[in-house]
Amino acid sequence: MSSVPRSLAFPFSIGADGRSAGAITLDDQVLQELQQLVLTDPGERLFLPTFGGGVNRLLFEAINTNTAAVAQSTLTNAIQTWLSGRVNLQNVNVSTSGSAISIIITYQVAGTTSTVQAVFQRSSP
């Protein structure tokens, strides 16, 4: 893991030194960028209206195979559009079980050989 130029951490926080916290490694920074993309809905950012993976809308959708297929397609397109220079996307897997949905994104940080999995899950009581 290599160090990166100072960038703001996501979610934003204050470090021990009283300044804004930043990502420590390139892997951390790319994961945080992926989290921002996945958790942002298109239209949420004023000057980037098409930015976002739209996963938050799943909170209000019926959990079924159609929802999973749409989420998988939307996320794949968003990652390839917005993070194509940062990650080499290997797989986006969206699965459902009852009222739970699980999103597993497998990727490599561009220029590295290590494979990373980011997992996002939602379940209803």
N, C-alpha and C positions, 0 to 999 in steps of 0.2 A: 504494500500500500504506500503510495507516494503522497507527499504533502501537496497541498494546493494553495493557491493564493487565497487570502482571506475573503470569505463570502459569508453572508448572513446565514445563520442556521434556520432550519424549518422544523418545527414551528419556532417563531421568533422567541428568543429568551435572552436574559442578561447573564453574562458569565461571572465568575468569581471575582474578576478584576473590575466589575461595575460597567464594563462595556458590553456591547452586543456580542452574543456568542456566535461563533462561526464553525463551519464544518472543518474537521481536523484533516481528513484524508479525502482523496478523490472518490473512493468508494462511498464514503459518507455523503459527500456532496451530491453525487449522482442519485443515490437512494432518496435523498431529500427532494431533489428535483422530480423524481418519479412520483413521490408521495404528493407533491404539489399538483402535478398533472392529473393524477388519478382522482384526487379529492376536490378538484375544481370543476365546477359545471360550466359548460360552454355558455357564454354571455355574462359570466360573473366578473370578468376583468374588462374594464371599460375600453382600454386601448388594444386589447387582444380578444375580441369577442368570440373567436373560434377556438381559443385555448381551453383545454379541459378534457377530462376523461368521462365526466358525467356520472360517476358512480353514486354520488349523493342522491340522485333521482331514484336509485334502487330502494331507498328507504320507503318509498311510497308505491312501489310496484308489487304486483303479485309475483311470488317466487316460483318460477317454473322454467322449463327448458327453453321457451321462447325468450324470456328475460335474460337467461344465461347466454344465449346465442347473440342477442343484440349487444349485451355488455361486452362480450368477447370481441366482437367485430369493432365496436366503438373504441375500446381500449387499444386494440391492435393498431387501428388507424391513427389514433391520437399519439401513441408512442412513436410510431414511424414518422409522423409529421413533425412533432415537436422535439423529440430526443434522438433523432436518427444519427446525429453526429456525436452523441454522448454514449449511447448504448447500442449494442448489437442484440436485438431482440431475438430470443430463441423460441419462446412459447408464452402464450397467454391462455391459461386454463381457468374457466369459470364453471363451477359446479354447484348444484343445489341439492339440498337434502331437507325435506320438510319445509320449514320456514327459514332455513339457514342458507346463506350463499357464501361461497369461498372463491376468492380470486387469487391465483398464484401466477406471478409474472416472473419468468426465468429469462435472465439476460447476462451479458458480459459488458463490463465497462469498456468502452472503446479503447483499444491499445493494450488491454490486459488479457490474460488467459483464464482468470478465475470466473467461475459461474456463480451468479447470485440469484437467490429466490426472494422476492418480496411477496408477503402474504397479507391479504386484506380479507376480513371476515365480518359477517353480520348475521346475527341470529335473533329471532324474536322469541319471547317467552311463551 
